[in-house]
């Protein structure tokens, strides 16, 4: 891709600040809920995941760690060295030998051609600049084995206040299908939720739309769960 190293470096710093807790949100990033997103946990319990698994943009890697604890072989890639260090430390502490992690630009990584039977994108898609979506979709498709499944959990339009700047690049169903279908065969897109510990109340940095909350008090933000295959 034609992106310069300067852009890469600034993205690494941005994500690193999020994972070092020095962004505008105190504590862990809101989407870090200490366990896999419920929409993806449902896929795991339904037996829809096959090793080897790529956790694309793994962050603190609760999904990877949970999969490894269930015996799956999983590789987590993320642009943030801080997130990768946290994930590696957690895997060591939990003695999970089938999870491995590496820092990589998910839009241009190589070295895994045809390896993964499952690719999971847990809230990465909307974090990428729109102009590199196709690079990303091509890179993960290249890393996928023939017949591999691809699952994406992504914010839907309306998840955030319209007036708010610097929000994730939420998608319409059409926009999501159109982008993914250029590289994968799309099987299904269904309405879903991303559960997040969003700051709310008088001290919050901004007011969120009136979304529901789950039984653990986490906000349920509108999302899509896409299923595709290679």
Secondary structure, 3 states (H helix, E strand, C coil): CCCCHHHHHHHHHHHHHHHCCCCCCCCCCCCCCCCCCHHHHHHHHCCCCCCCEEEECCCCCHHHHHHHHCCCCEEEEECCHHHHHHHHHHHHHCCCCCEEEEECCCCCCCCCCCCEEEEEEECCHHHCCHHHHHHHHHHHHHHEEEEEEEEEEEEECCCCCCCCCCCCCCECHHHHHHHHHCCCEEEEEEEEEEEECCCCCCCCCCCCCCCCECCCCCEEEEEEEEEEEC
